Amino acid sequence: MVSTTSPSSHPADCGETRCECGQLIAKVRGQGLELKCKRCKRIVVIPFSSIEGWGAVTP
């Protein structure tokens, strides 16, 4: 998996992760990550508790 970050980080976008091209990748919402399917446009929320190793990460 390739991980990219935007060099320009804006305070208003602190809950968003964008590619270098500006495309929104994910949003941090409440207790999980919000992702939008590019094909059907459905929004899926992945709870932090279901992400392996998430407990080891401290913000």
Buried (B, 14 or more C-beta within 10 A) or exposed (E): EEEEEBEEEEEEEEEBBBEEEEEEBBBBEEEBBBBEEEEEEEEEEBEEEEEEEEEEEEE
